[in-house]
Amino acid sequence: MEKIQNIQPIGRILSHTGRSFLQLLNEKLNYLDIERSYYALILIDLGHGELTQTELACQLETDKVSIVRIVDYLAAKGYVKRVKSAVDGRKYCLTLTGKAKKILPGIKKSMEEVTAVAYNGLTELQQTEFISILGIIKDNLSKANNTGS
């Protein structure tokens, strides 16, 4: 029987991997006046001015309170604006400012570079399988959490 200290829970491995990824990404983007929420900027850009905070919360798979903090942070830094929806006056859509649009190519490039470092030594098939396996694990854990198992 293997000793417990030789077994690392998958959550610990994934957490450490995520921190290492973000540390390298932050080093590449240290010239910016923001230290986080890079991916939120990409998603807001993909929303073409139609994305609401609720929709962003769904895409980032986080709660609305966290999204308010993210959007407030990005707005305070001059990267995001809340614009009243032309379709539904009760909703506000997120749009990038000119400042954000200028830095977006650098963010995307840096994400691609860090991802390439992470995938170093893996074939394209292994990369695809890895993402697929992570999706299955995520779905399994989501189902278990939703059923109380």
FENRAZI-V724033 format. One record per run of one state. SS is the DSSP state (H for helix, E for strand, L for the rest). FROM is the first residue (numbers start at 0). LEN is the number of residues. If there is no record, write none. Layout:
BEGIN
ss->SS from->FROM len->LEN
ss->SS from->FROM len->LEN
END
This chain:
BEGIN
ss->L from->0 len->3
ss->H from->3 len->3
ss->L from->6 len->3
ss->H from->9 len->19
ss->L from->28 len->9
ss->H from->37 len->9
ss->L from->46 len->4
ss->E from->50 len->2
ss->H from->52 len->8
ss->L from->60 len->3
ss->H from->63 len->13
ss->L from->76 len->3
ss->E from->79 len->5
ss->L from->84 len->7
ss->E from->91 len->5
ss->L from->96 len->1
ss->H from->97 len->21
ss->L from->118 len->5
ss->H from->123 len->24
ss->L from->147 len->2
END
